[in-house]
């Protein structure tokens, strides 16, 4: 065997050994991940969606409470877009839509909050996923939120309990119930979108020793 052929054989053997080492390292990493229970699973982007909706709902709730206690508070916001977080209208089309129809987000935002709380309950993420996967659980959450919204609207219109709340300019009591019910209908498909974890893209599989030997051009 000539010196050039011997060098070529050694070079190919070195490439094969390096590729086998990479394959074994990848296999070892996958085994470690499996033993740790992580596998090819990652957190879902819908957690960010749920956090955004829950934050919006909390801001609107507190703004409603504050403006019910003191209706003049919204005047301090002037023409700032933040005024749309308050259940008050400035007489404009946007203000009227905000006052009457923003509540379509009430149940979806509340459901997003329940989704996040459910993830932190006893049992961890796996138990939270099993609970959330049951349509009956999600529907019961939506029904509970709808009941709370209905109670709030009845109290605003009738003052049965004498709470410091009421209808404001641009609101109609019957239409409030309709808008909340529409929000409840929209909340159910949203509940099917929300996920805690999703499958991560799988890494390309390593080549076997036989495939390495059969690679063309070597």
N, C-alpha and C positions, 0 to 999 in steps of 0.2 A: 504494500500500500504506500502510495507516494505521500510526501510530507503535506501537500495541499489537501489531499483527501482526508488525511488524519486530522488536520485542523478543522475541516468541515464537519467531520463526525463529532469532534469535541464541542464545536459550537452548537450543533443541533442538540446534543445531549444537555448542554447548559441551558438552552431555551426550554427543553422539556422539563428539566428539574425546576426551573423558575415557575413555570406554569402550574406544575403539580403543587408547589409550595403555596401559590396563590389560591388554588382550589381548596387545599386543606385548611388554610386560614379562614376562607369564606365559610367552609363547612363547620369549623369550630365556632365561629361567631354566631351562625344560625342555631347551633345546638345550645349555646349559652343563652341566646334570646329566648328559645323555647323553654329552657329550664327556669328562666326568670318570669315567664308568663306574658312577655311582651309580644313576641311573634311579629307579624306584619300589621300591627294595629296602631293607629294614631288617633289623637283627639280630632273630633269633627269640627269643621268651620262653623257649623250651626250653633255651637256654643257662643260664638261671638254675636250671632244674630239674636240669640236668646238674651244675652247680656244687654245688647242695645235696646231691645224691646222692653225688657224689665226696667232699665234705667229711665226710658221715656215714660213708662207708666208711673214710676215712683215720682218723677218730677211733676207730672200732671196732677197726681193725687195731692201732693203737698201744696201745689199752687192753688188747687180747688179749695183745700182746707183754709189756707191763708186768706184767700180772697172772700171766702164765706165769712170769716171772722171780721175782716176789714176790707170792704170792696174798693177802697181808695188806694190800696197797695199797688194795683196794676198801673196806676197813673205814673208811678216812679219809673216804669220801664219805657215810657215815651213811645217812640216809633221803632224801638228795637224789636228784632224778630222774636226776642224772648217773650214778648207780650202774647204770642200765640200759645204759650204754655198755660196761660190763664183762661178760665172759662168766662171770658168777657168779650164783647164785640165793640169795635169802634165805628160800626155802621157800614164798613166796607164789605164787599162780597167775601173776601178772605176772612174777615172777622166773623161774619155770619156763619160761614161754613165751619169755622173753627168751633164756634159756640155750639152749634147743633149737631155736627157730624163727626167731630173728632172722637167722640165717645165710641165710634165703631172700633177703635183700637183698644178699648178698655179690657175686653175679655182676652184678645190675643196677647196683650201685654201682661195681664195677670197670669195667663197660662205659661208664658215664658218664665215668669218668676217662679211658678210652681215647678217647672222643669229643672231650674237651677237648684232649688231647694231639695228636690227629689234626689239629685245627684249627690248631695251631702248627707243623706239619711243613713242609718245603720245598715251595714251590709256592703257598702262600697259601690263602685260603678257597676259591677256585674249584677248586683241586686236591683240597682236603679234601672238598668236596661231591661230587666225582666218585668219590672212594674210598668215601665213606660210602654213596653211592647203590647200590653193588654189594652185593647180598645175600651173595655169597660172602665178601666182606671182613668184613661184620658177623658172619656165622656163624663164620668162623675166629677172630674175637676172642672170641666166646662160648665156642667149643670150648677155646681156650687157657685162658680163665679157669676153665672147668669142670675142666680137667686139673690146674691149680694147686690148686683147692679139694679135688679128690680126693686129691692127694698130701698135703696138709695133714691131711686126716682119717685117712688111712692112717698117717701118722707119729704122730698123736695116739693112735691105738689100738694101734700096734705098737712104736713107738720104734725103727724100723729104723736111723735115723741118730743116735739118741741126743740129739735136740734137746730143749731144756727146755720141753716142752709135753705135754699129755695131756688125757684126758677129765675133765670136772669133774662134780660132783653135778648130776643132772638131764639129762645127755647120754647118748644111745645112739648107738653108732658107726654102725649100719646106717641109723638114721633121719637122721643127719647127711647121708649121701650122698643120701637121698631128697629132703631139703629143699633141698640145693644143686641137684639136678636140676630141681626145681620152679622155683627161681629162674632157672635157665638158660632154661627154657621161657618164663617171663615176660619175660626180657630181650629176646627177639627182637621182640615187638611194641613194646617200649620203643624199640628201635633205629630202628624206622620212624617214631616220633614225633619223635625228636630232629632238629632242623634248625639250620643255622648262620644262614641268611637266609630271609626270606619276602617276598612281594610286599606293598608298602605300599599302602594305599587310594589310588586315583587322585583327583587334584583335579578338580573339575568343569571341563569343557571351556569355553573362552572362546567368546563369541558372535561369529559372523562379521559383516562389515559389512552383509550383506543382512538377517541376523536382527535387527540393531540397527535398521535402517530399518523393519522390519515390526513392531517392538514396539508393542502396542496402547497407546493413551492418550497417545501423543506427537504 
